[in-house]
Amino acid sequence: MREQVKWFSHHMENKLKKNDHKGGWENEDIFWLIDRLENEVEELKAAFTDYLHLNGENVSIVDESVDVANFAMMIADIARKRLS
């Protein structure tokens, strides 16, 4: 596995663990998850814009990227289980 994938998947897992109290995604409506994914993409754009304009740290860019990836993973997981 590539070092970049290991690093990123570690962040994905940490974020999922922090949200374990919310329950899983297995029974979520796939269109609700797609809406959440779209919201997270907008938050990622905003984080990058803030970084460019405010010369801030890129921590929020990583966090928002992880959110985008996690919602995409949830959608793929549901598709794999329900739609195949």
Secondary structure as UniProt FT lines:
FT   HELIX           3..18
FT   HELIX           20..22
FT   TURN            26..27
FT   HELIX           30..54
FT   HELIX           59..82
//
